[in-house]
């Protein structure tokens, strides 16, 4: 009997007819792993190689020395091999990128950044690092800037001022590096704009305002977006100013200082955005 379509099952070492399900050949050399796993967690534990990731300088392709042996001689031997492997794993020219990625992973863990965003941040960091070759004292700032760009790409709200404050980064140095990144590096594929409405839930929650204030602020931001009035502006500042205006209109007034603290922006930012909105948008209140 001839079969027009064959399926090669590498895991079982069989050739199967797709039309009838008949096994044409079996006991072939299996090219699959020498173990079985029934869940993704079990697969990750039993796999012989690390997961490919950009968050490690060698993309996770290094060899790990097993230290779980019980015989004393093997323990001593493996520890010596592990120490030697650790020394030769990172070359002198790679130490800076290792330090930069270490900073990035530390920040992402502290901020509870999702793995997908962390991977994007690592890709951005590598690209910027190759273009700028920053000094050692700029590596932490580079990591922070990469996280901000990655978060915006994935539409995750992140406050730059909060990030700078938490990791004791000089704000002037941060913006200098960001300016240099945009001037010397092509990051168009990673550029994205975060909707200011994504900042509203936390601001409203921090201030203890009502759902009506949230809805009013969201509608105001929608009007601003449709008229192109949010472009080039800090989304957190726009959200804060919208909440401030909504709280006044709905008689749940909060001071600019209170809103600034809740949104982690400056009072100057709120005043500037507040004036911009009132200059360009007419708000009619019916009593």
N, C-alpha and C positions, 0 to 999 in steps of 0.2 A: 504494500500500500504506500503510495506517495503522499507527501504532505507539502503543501505550498507555503506554510508559514511555521517556522520553528522558533521556539523560545529557549534560550540558554539560561538555566538557573545556576548561576555561579556559586551560590551558597550551598546547594545540595549536590552539585556536580552532575546535573541531569540536563538532557535535551528533551523538550516536551513539544508535542504537536499542538499548536494553538487552536486547531479546528476540532480535534477529537479529544484532546487531553491525554493522549497515549504517550507513554514514556518511550522515546526512540532510542535513547542511550543513557546509561547511568554509570556510576562509579568512576566518573571522570575526576581529574585532579581539581579539587575545590580551590578557587582563588579567593574565597572569603576568609573571614577571621577564624581562628581556631577556638572560638568560644561563642556562646549565645547570650543575647540580652533581650529582655522582654519589655523594658521601659527605657526612656531616654536617659534617666539618671543612672540606671545600671549600665547602659552603653558607655556613658561618659566615664564611669568608674573603671570599666574593664578595658577600655580602649588603650592601646599601647602608646599612642601619641597624643600630644596635647591638642586642644582646640586651636585652630588658626585664629589669631587675633592681632589687631594693629596696636593694642595697648601695651605690648611687650616689644622690645627693640628687635628681637629675632623672630617676631610673629608667632611665637609659641612653638617653634620647630626644634628647640633644644632637647637634648637627652636628659632625663632625670634619673639619678642614681637611687636605687631602692635601698632604703635604710631600715626596712622592716624585718631583716633577717635576725635570727636568734643566736647563731653561733658567734662566739666572741671574736674569733679570727676574721670572720666575714664582716662583722660589724666594724672592726678597726680598718679593714681593707676598704670597705665601701665608704666609710667616712673620709678617708684620705682621697679616694677617687672623687667624691662629691666636692671636696674642697678644691682639688685641682681643676675639676670641671667648672666650678664657679669662677675660678681665676681666669681661665682661658676663654670663658663664654663671652666676656665683655672685653673688647679691644680698647686700646687707649683712645682711639678716634671715636668710639661709640659711647664714651662715658657721659657726654653732654646730653645726648638723646635719651639715654637711660635715666638721667636725672630729671629731664623734662617730663618723661612719661611717668616717672614715679610721682612727681608733683601732681600730674593730671589725675592719676588713679587715686591718690590720697584725697584730692578735692572732690572727685566724683563720689567716692565712698562716703565722705562727710556730708555731702549734699543729697545723698541718695539718688544719684542720677541713674536713669535706666541704662542697661547695657548697650542698647542700640545707639543711644546718644553718646555714650562713652566711646564707642567704636568710631563714630563720626568725628568726635573731638580729636581722637588720636590721629585720624587721617589728616585732618586740618593741621594739627600740630606738626606732623611730619613734613607736610607740604611747605608750611611757613618756615620750619627749621632749615629745610634745604635751601630756601631762597634767601633767608636773612643771616643764617649762621650766628644766632644771638650769643651774647656773653653769658657766663654762668649766673650772674646776678639778675638776668632777664628771664630765666627759665620759668620761674613761678608765674610771672606776669604772662608769659606766652601760654602757659597751661590754662590760666584763667580766661584769656581772650579766646582760646580754642573752645572752651566749654560754652562760653556765651554764644559764639557763632553756631555751634552744633545744636544748642538748645533752641535757638531761633529757627534753625533749619527744620527741626522736628516740632515746631510750634509749641514749645514748652516755655512758659513764662519764667524768667529768671531776672532778678534785680542786680544790676551791675554794682551799685553802691553797696548792697548787702554782701556780695561776693568779695569786693575789695576790703570791706571792713572786717569780715570774718577771718581773712587770711593775711591781714595786716599788709596790704599791698598799697604802695604809694599811688594815689589817684592820678597825679600828673604824669608819672612814668607809665602808667597803664594806658592813658590816652595817647601818649607819644608813640608807644609800641603799636597800638591799634591803627593809628594814622599811617605808620610805616608799613604795616601789614597790608592795608588796603592800597597803598601807593605802589608797593613793590611785588605784590603777590596777586595772581589771578584766582580769586575765590568766588567767581560768579556762580558756580554750580552749588555753592553752599549758602549763598545769600538768600535770606527770607525775612519776611516781616511778620512779627507776632501781633495778632489781633489784640488791641488794648482791652477788649472785653474779657480776655482770659485772666486779667489781673483783678477783675471786679470781685469775685467771690471772697478772696482773702481780705481785701480792703474792707468790704462790707462786714465781714465776720469780725475783723479786728475792731471795728468801730461800733459794732452792735446795732447796725441800722436795719431797717425793715426791707422786705422783699420789694416793696413799692419803689424804694430808693434805687435798688438794684435794677429794676425794670426801666426806670426813667434814665439812669445813667447809660444803660445798654442801648436804649433808643437814641440817646444823644450821640453816642459814639457811632452808631449806624449812620446817622445823618452826616457826621463829620467825614466818615469813610466814603460815602457816596459822592461827596463834594470834593474829595481829594485833599481834605484839610488835615489828615493824619500823617501824610508822607513826610519823611525826614524828621519826625518828632519822636521823642522817647515814648513808647506805648504805655509805660507805667505812669509817666507824668500826665498823659492824656486821660488815663483811667482815673487818676487821683483828682484831677480838675473836674471831671464829669461827676464824680461822686460828691465833690464839694458843692457844685451847683445844684445837683439833685437834692442834697440834704437841705439846702436853703429853700428851694421851691416847695418841697414837701414838708416844711416846718419841722425838720429833724436836724437842725443846724449843728454842724461841727466846725470848729475853728480850723484855719489853714494849718496850724501847728499840729493839731490832732490828726488831720488827714495825712499830712506829710509823714508823721511818725508811723501811721498805719500802713502807708504805701512804701515807706522807706525811700522817699525822695525829699528834696529840699523844699522849703516854703517858697523860695524864689521860683522854682520850677512850676509849682502850682499857680502862683500869681501870673506868671507869663502865659501858661496855657489857659488860665481862666480869662485873661484879657483877650487872647486870640479867639476863644470861643464866643465871647460876648460881642466882639467886633464883627464876627462873620456869621453868626447864627442868631435868628430872632426867636426868642422863647415867649410864647403867649400863655399866660396863666388865667384860667377862668375860675372865678370865685362864685 
